[in-house]
Amino acid sequence: MLAVTPPDATTPQQLMQAMRSLEAIFLLGIEGVTEVLLVRHADCYRDMTDVIDPPLSTVGREQARRLAERIKRREPAAVYSSPLRRATETAQTITNDFIVDQRLVEMALEISEDGSLNFQESHDSAVARMHGVVDDVVRAHEGKLVVLVCHAASIVACLSDVMRLGAGQLRLLPFYTSISTVRVLGDRKMVGALGDSAHLE
């Protein structure tokens, strides 16, 4: 627990103002902030038969339904999706009017015989394309809520960029349909939630 020890003369109003100032630094409660929800697609791996571009599994369809229920209440201005089927099927549960953006794909990778993943795209390349997507959607929907349905490693690259972390420093695997939040105002970007999957509980 954070221990706050204000000077004896501090009033409740001063302390409240200090907390509001702190929240403003992180773009909370500020007019004109664009909120970008980075959503990982729902599960497609259980009972998978198509390894090239698999559809959602039965479990994934239920995850997507719960995600959509949560997001629709917030009335997003736009929903963007990776072109891959697991992402478009997830986006479609939120709205039929989603926009496909080729830059929202997963980082290119190869799977070795022992099942380990070898990324073929560099961290910097993934950061650059995700940075570009976020900047473009913020320009198009300034001050609104926007949803980007994409993939785990690309989400981590985007969050690492905002948090000014290098490759491999953010130890996070976003779960299926989890929501990570980036708030943007001008050239300022702040991370809010990380991998929030409360809708699945």
BELHU-V457517 format. One line per field, one symbol per residue. phi: phi as a letter, one per 30 degrees, with the letter a starting at -180 (. if undefined). burial: # if it has 24 or more other ideal C-beta (glycine too) atoms within 12 Angstrom, else .. A space follows every 50 residues. Layout:
phi = ???
burial = ???
This chain:
phi = .dcccdeeddceddddddddddddecicicdidccccccdeddbcdhdcc ddbddddeddddedddededdedchddabcbeddedddddddddadcccd beddddddbccdddidcbdccdedddedddeddeddddddbeiccbcccb bedddddddddddhcdeidcdbcddeidcccbcbbiccbbdcdbhdbedc d
burial = ..........................#.....############...... ....###..##.######.##....###################...### #.#####...........#.#.#..##.###.######..#..####### ############.......#.#.############...#########.## .
